Amino acid sequence: MTFPLILEREIGPMAGLEIRSKLLVKDVMTSPVITVMEDSRADEAAKLMRDNNIGCVIVSNKDGKPIGIITERDLVIRVVAEDIQPSKVTAKEIMSTPLITIDADKTISEAAREMNRHDIRRLAVMYKGQLVGIISSKDILSVTPELIEIIQERAKISAGEEVVESLPLAGYCDNCGAWSDNLREADGTYLCEDCYSERMRSEY
């Protein structure tokens, strides 16, 4: 089960305390970024991923500009499944492009929406035109439980537990996996509005 995420929402009567959960992309991204040149071989990219225990590498052109990404899935689909020798194909030939990016100062909520919109799991993080990191859906989910606990504890102290229960939640739907800014709880799972409505209809 995924965890809901409370993001950028003032907590009712606690607004005066300015308690907000505004985690930024730069707070959770992975840095530095492992890159390969566009003319590097696929096996070189794979070895970098293995040696650094990562699931992707960024591809740069001769000017050092990031132009694409190679993920484990790219290697499987475009090399292994096609029975191509990794040493006979270049990074440019198998990378996913265009490279989808996000600014380091954006919130992790905005990052999650971008991933959902493009149906991807990773974004390249940019700062002042420079590649500074990678953020993945795993990075976002890894900080979610702690974020919820902090907000809930503060809410209980200042306004009572009932305030937390009425808060709108944002996160990934446990049923369809889509990002939603208004998750609804149903039998211990968190659902987007469409899945929640479908669940309610099926029960009646």
C-alpha positions in Angstrom: 0.0 0.0 0.0 1.3 3.4 -0.9 1.2 6.3 1.7 -0.8 9.5 1.2 1.1 12.7 1.1 0.0 16.0 2.7 1.6 18.7 0.7 1.5 22.5 0.8 -1.7 22.8 2.8 -2.1 24.9 5.9 -3.7 22.9 8.7 -7.0 24.7 9.5 -6.7 26.5 12.8 -2.9 26.0 12.7 -2.4 28.4 9.9 -1.1 31.0 12.3 1.7 28.7 13.3 2.7 28.4 9.6 3.1 24.7 9.8 3.4 23.5 6.3 4.9 20.4 4.6 6.8 22.0 1.8 9.4 19.5 0.9 11.3 20.5 -2.3 12.8 18.4 -5.0 16.3 19.4 -3.9 15.5 18.0 -0.5 15.0 14.4 -1.7 16.8 14.1 -5.0 19.8 11.9 -5.6 23.0 13.7 -6.4 25.5 13.7 -8.0 24.2 12.3 -11.3 25.9 9.5 -13.1 26.2 10.4 -16.8 27.4 8.8 -20.1 28.3 10.4 -23.4 25.9 9.9 -26.3 28.5 7.9 -28.2 29.2 5.6 -25.2 28.3 1.9 -25.7 25.2 0.4 -24.0 27.4 -2.1 -22.1 29.3 0.9 -20.6 26.1 2.4 -19.4 25.0 -0.9 -17.9 28.3 -1.3 -16.0 27.9 2.2 -14.6 24.4 1.3 -13.4 25.7 -1.9 -11.8 28.8 -0.4 -10.2 26.9 2.5 -8.7 23.8 0.5 -7.8 21.4 2.8 -9.7 18.5 2.3 -12.1 19.4 4.9 -14.7 22.1 7.1 -16.2 21.7 10.4 -17.9 23.0 10.8 -21.5 24.9 14.0 -22.4 26.0 15.3 -25.8 29.5 16.6 -26.7 28.6 20.0 -25.2 27.8 18.4 -21.8 24.1 19.1 -22.2 21.8 16.3 -20.9 19.7 15.0 -23.8 18.2 11.7 -22.6 18.1 8.9 -20.0 18.8 5.2 -20.1 16.9 3.1 -17.6 16.9 -0.6 -16.8 13.7 -0.8 -18.9 15.4 0.8 -21.9 18.2 -1.9 -21.7 15.6 -4.7 -21.6 13.4 -3.4 -24.3 15.9 -1.9 -26.8 18.9 -4.2 -26.3 18.0 -7.6 -24.6 14.6 -8.1 -26.2 16.0 -7.2 -29.6 19.0 -9.5 -29.2 21.4 -6.7 -29.8 25.0 -6.9 -28.5 25.4 -4.1 -25.9 28.8 -3.4 -27.3 27.4 -2.8 -30.7 24.9 0.0 -29.9 25.4 3.5 -28.5 23.7 5.3 -25.6 22.1 7.7 -28.1 20.5 4.8 -29.9 18.7 3.3 -26.9 18.1 6.3 -24.6 14.6 7.7 -23.9 14.2 11.3 -25.2 13.3 14.1 -24.7 14.6 14.2 -21.2 11.9 15.3 -18.8 13.2 17.8 -16.2 12.1 19.7 -13.2 13.5 22.6 -11.3 15.3 21.9 -8.0 13.1 24.4 -6.2 9.8 22.8 -7.2 7.8 20.8 -4.6 7.8 17.1 -4.5 4.0 17.3 -5.2 4.8 19.1 -8.5 7.4 16.4 -9.3 4.8 13.6 -8.7 2.3 15.4 -11.0 4.9 15.6 -13.7 5.8 11.9 -13.4 2.1 11.0 -13.5 1.5 13.3 -16.6 4.3 11.8 -18.6 3.9 8.3 -17.2 7.5 8.0 -16.0 9.2 7.2 -12.7 12.2 9.6 -12.9 12.9 13.3 -13.5 16.2 15.0 -14.2 16.6 17.9 -11.7 17.9 21.2 -13.0 19.2 24.3 -11.2 20.1 27.4 -13.2 20.4 25.4 -16.4 22.7 22.7 -14.9 21.9 19.1 -14.2 22.1 18.6 -10.4 20.2 15.4 -9.6 17.6 12.8 -10.2 14.3 12.4 -8.4 12.3 9.2 -8.6 8.9 8.1 -7.4 10.8 5.9 -4.9 12.5 9.0 -3.5 9.1 10.7 -3.0 7.5 7.7 -1.4 10.5 7.2 0.9 9.8 10.5 2.7 6.0 10.3 2.8 5.6 8.3 6.1 7.9 10.6 8.1 6.2 13.7 6.7 2.7 12.5 7.7 3.9 11.6 11.2 5.4 15.0 11.8 2.3 16.9 10.6 -0.1 14.6 12.5 1.8 15.0 15.8 1.8 18.8 15.4 -1.8 18.9 14.5 -2.8 16.7 17.5 -0.9 19.1 19.9 -2.3 22.3 18.5 -5.8 21.5 17.2 -6.8 18.0 18.2 -6.7 14.8 16.2 -10.0 15.4 14.4 -8.3 18.2 12.4 -5.9 15.7 10.8 -8.7 13.4 9.9 -10.4 16.1 7.9 -7.3 17.1 6.0 -7.2 16.6 2.2 -4.5 14.2 1.2 -2.4 14.1 -1.9 -0.5 11.0 -3.1 -0.7 7.9 -5.3 -4.0 6.0 -5.4 -3.7 2.5 -4.0 -6.0 1.1 -6.7 -5.0 2.7 -10.0 -1.6 4.2 -9.0 -2.5 7.7 -10.4 -1.5 10.8 -8.5 -4.4 12.6 -6.8 -4.6 15.8 -4.8 -7.7 14.6 -3.0 -7.3 11.0 -1.8 -10.2 9.4 0.1 -9.7 6.7 2.7 -11.7 3.4 2.3 -11.1 0.3 4.4 -7.5 1.2 5.1 -6.6 2.1 1.5 -6.3 5.6 -0.1 -8.2 6.1 -3.3 -8.5 8.9 -5.9 -11.9 10.3 -6.4 -12.8 8.1 -9.4 -11.7 4.9 -7.6 -13.4 5.9 -4.4 -16.7 6.6 -6.3 -16.4 3.2 -8.1 -15.8 1.5 -4.7 -18.9 3.2 -3.2 -21.1 2.2 -6.1 -20.0 -1.4 -6.0 -20.8 -1.6 -2.3 -24.4 -0.4 -2.8 
